[in-house]
Amino acid sequence: MKTTRIVIAGGGFAGLYAAMHFNKRLARRADVEVTLISRENFILFTPMLHEVAAGDLYPGDIVNPLRRILRHMKFIDADVQAVDLNARRIHCIASVADRELEFEFDHLLLTLGSETNFFNMDGVRDWSVTMKSLSDAALLRNRMVALLEEASLQNDEASRRQLLTFVTAGGGFSGTETTGAVNDFVRETVRYYPQLREELIRVVVVHPGNFILPELGEELGRYAERKLRERKVEVIKGPRVANYDGVVVTLSDGTSIPAATLIWTAGVKPSP
């Protein structure tokens, strides 16, 4: 009996939901072999990463092991390197020893997701903070605490303001939610630093469109902007971030914002 081999490359939302469908409908059939290949052995609920960064959720609250979800199909923890469509083979690297693996397939579902797009801006790529993984969220949280500590040791007010300025590039879902989480965390935490004043904190979101949250439409976008402004967040619309050198954020209209942190949520591109 010929076995039909189905390979799903990528364990994000699309790959997981396809795998769950096959796990329910096909995985117990003797003539079908379903394999999911993912670089992580868990699914990460990325829309709530900002809550981990702000300390409102533990990392374990937004992850779920793939092996626990998919009990009737084959799972491989590996990074897809290449696909040979003519030979119907997929090449992967797995484990800490960089073991090379190869799988044959009759049907291939590519759900490799996206990666951050820095639009060829080397400074932004080298110096900015992203929000795509648990390590990104942990890094941002640790960075906010470290900058508060560093600012408390500074005597120069301009240096303190620069350390406590947080700029987010991109006013979509990720950028807006992360901005709100950063703003709440820093303003709530600064009261434990008697050397610092809340007035030193500056939180800015830069969005090239006419309103933030374009996914939700203009009415809700302008409502969200009003709520952010009420919480002392600056919303800059029109220009986009053009450069960052780790010290100053430069916008496309020439505006310069001294800032120790640039959070980049301004775009993604397909996984190569």
C-alpha positions in Angstrom: 0.0 0.0 0.0 1.5 3.3 -1.1 1.8 5.9 1.7 0.9 9.5 0.9 3.5 11.8 2.6 2.3 15.3 3.6 4.8 17.7 5.0 3.9 21.0 6.7 6.9 23.4 6.8 6.4 26.0 9.6 4.7 25.7 13.0 3.1 29.1 13.3 -0.6 29.8 13.3 -1.2 28.7 9.7 1.0 25.6 10.0 -0.5 24.6 13.4 -4.1 24.9 12.3 -3.4 22.9 9.1 -1.6 20.3 11.3 -4.6 20.2 13.7 -6.9 19.5 10.8 -4.8 16.7 9.5 -4.2 15.4 13.0 -8.0 15.0 13.4 -8.9 13.8 9.9 -5.9 11.9 8.4 -3.1 11.2 11.0 -4.6 7.8 12.1 -4.9 6.5 8.5 -2.3 3.9 7.6 -1.9 5.2 4.1 -1.1 8.8 5.1 2.0 10.1 6.9 1.8 13.7 8.1 4.9 15.5 9.3 5.1 19.0 10.8 8.6 20.7 10.7 9.1 23.7 12.9 12.1 25.6 14.3 10.3 25.8 17.7 8.6 23.0 19.5 5.9 25.3 20.8 3.3 27.7 19.4 3.8 31.3 20.6 0.7 33.6 20.9 2.5 36.6 19.5 -0.4 39.1 20.0 0.3 39.0 23.7 4.0 39.4 23.7 3.7 43.0 24.8 2.0 41.7 28.0 5.1 39.6 28.8 7.3 42.6 28.2 5.2 44.6 30.7 5.2 41.8 33.2 1.5 41.3 33.1 1.8 37.7 31.9 4.4 35.0 32.4 6.1 33.5 29.3 4.4 30.2 30.0 1.0 31.8 29.6 1.4 32.4 25.9 3.2 29.2 24.8 1.8 25.7 24.2 4.0 22.7 23.3 3.3 21.4 19.8 3.8 17.8 20.8 1.0 18.1 23.4 -1.4 19.5 20.7 -0.5 17.0 17.9 -0.5 13.5 19.4 -1.2 11.4 16.3 1.3 12.8 13.8 5.1 13.2 13.3 6.8 16.4 14.6 10.3 17.4 13.8 12.0 20.3 15.6 14.2 21.6 12.8 14.9 24.7 10.7 14.0 24.4 7.0 17.0 25.2 4.8 15.9 24.4 1.2 13.1 22.8 -0.8 13.8 20.7 -4.0 10.4 20.7 -5.8 11.7 18.5 -8.6 13.0 15.8 -6.3 10.2 16.4 -3.8 12.6 16.7 -0.9 12.9 19.2 1.9 16.3 19.8 3.6 16.5 20.8 7.3 19.0 21.5 10.1 18.1 20.1 13.5 19.4 19.9 17.1 22.3 21.7 18.8 24.6 19.5 16.7 23.3 20.9 13.4 22.2 17.5 12.2 21.2 17.5 8.5 17.8 16.0 7.8 16.0 15.3 4.6 12.3 14.4 4.0 10.5 13.3 1.0 7.0 14.5 0.3 4.1 14.0 -2.0 2.3 17.2 -0.8 4.1 20.2 0.8 2.4 23.0 2.7 4.7 26.0 3.1 3.8 28.1 6.2 7.2 29.5 7.1 5.8 32.8 8.2 7.6 36.1 8.1 10.6 37.9 9.5 11.2 41.5 10.4 11.8 43.9 7.5 14.3 46.7 8.2 14.1 48.1 4.7 17.8 48.0 4.3 18.4 50.4 7.2 21.5 48.9 8.8 21.4 51.2 11.8 17.8 50.2 12.6 18.6 46.6 12.2 21.7 46.8 14.5 20.3 49.0 17.2 16.5 48.5 17.4 14.4 46.2 19.6 11.9 43.9 17.8 8.8 42.1 19.1 8.7 38.7 17.4 9.8 36.2 20.1 9.8 35.5 23.8 13.4 36.6 24.0 12.5 39.9 22.4 9.8 40.5 25.1 12.2 39.5 27.9 14.9 41.8 26.4 12.6 44.7 26.3 11.5 44.2 29.9 15.1 43.9 31.1 16.1 46.9 29.1 13.4 49.1 30.6 14.5 48.2 34.1 18.2 48.7 33.2 17.5 52.1 31.7 15.6 53.2 34.8 18.6 52.1 36.9 21.0 53.9 34.7 19.0 57.1 34.6 18.8 57.1 38.4 22.6 57.3 38.5 22.9 60.2 36.0 23.1 63.8 37.1 22.7 65.3 33.7 19.0 65.8 32.9 19.4 65.6 29.2 21.1 62.2 29.6 18.2 61.1 31.8 15.6 62.2 29.2 17.5 60.3 26.5 17.6 57.2 28.5 13.9 57.4 29.4 12.7 58.1 25.8 11.1 55.1 24.0 10.2 55.4 20.4 8.1 52.8 18.5 8.2 52.7 14.7 4.9 51.5 13.4 1.4 52.1 14.6 -0.2 48.8 13.7 -1.4 46.2 16.3 2.0 45.2 17.5 3.4 48.8 17.7 0.4 50.3 19.4 0.0 47.6 22.0 3.7 47.5 22.7 3.7 51.3 23.1 0.9 51.2 25.6 2.6 48.4 27.6 5.9 50.2 27.7 4.3 53.5 28.7 2.3 51.9 31.5 5.3 49.9 32.8 7.8 52.7 32.9 5.4 55.3 34.4 4.2 52.9 37.0 7.7 51.8 37.9 9.4 55.2 38.0 7.8 55.9 41.4 10.2 53.5 43.0 13.1 55.7 41.9 13.1 58.8 44.1 15.9 60.4 42.0 13.6 60.4 38.9 10.4 62.3 37.9 7.7 61.0 35.6 8.2 64.2 33.5 11.5 62.8 32.3 9.7 59.9 30.5 8.9 60.3 26.9 7.1 57.6 24.9 6.5 58.1 21.2 4.9 56.1 18.4 5.8 57.1 14.9 3.3 56.0 12.2 3.5 57.0 8.5 -0.3 56.8 7.9 -3.1 59.3 8.8 -4.2 57.2 11.7 -2.9 54.4 13.8 -4.3 50.9 13.8 -5.3 51.0 10.1 -6.4 47.4 10.4 -9.4 48.5 12.5 -10.4 51.5 10.4 -10.2 55.3 10.9 -12.8 55.7 13.7 -11.2 53.1 16.0 -7.7 54.3 15.1 -8.5 57.8 16.1 -10.1 56.6 19.3 -7.0 54.6 20.2 -4.9 57.7 19.5 -6.9 59.8 21.9 -6.6 57.1 24.6 -2.8 57.0 24.1 -2.5 60.8 24.2 -4.5 60.8 27.5 -1.8 58.5 28.9 0.9 60.9 27.8 2.0 59.1 24.7 3.1 61.2 21.8 1.7 60.1 18.4 3.6 61.3 15.3 1.8 60.7 12.1 3.0 61.2 8.5 6.8 60.8 8.6 8.5 57.4 9.1 11.7 56.4 10.9 14.6 56.9 8.5 17.6 56.0 10.7 18.8 55.1 14.1 22.3 55.1 15.5 21.6 53.8 19.0 21.4 57.4 20.3 19.1 59.5 18.0 16.1 58.4 16.0 15.9 60.4 12.8 12.6 60.7 10.9 12.0 61.2 7.2 11.0 64.8 7.7 14.4 65.6 9.4 13.1 65.5 13.0 15.6 64.0 15.5 14.5 62.3 18.8 17.3 61.5 21.3 16.3 58.0 22.5 18.0 55.0 24.0 15.4 52.7 22.7 13.8 52.2 19.3 11.2 49.4 19.1 10.8 48.3 15.5 7.3 47.1 14.5 7.2 48.8 11.1 7.0 45.8 8.8 7.7 42.2 7.9 8.7 40.3 4.8 8.3 36.6 3.8 10.7 34.1 5.3 13.5 33.5 2.8 
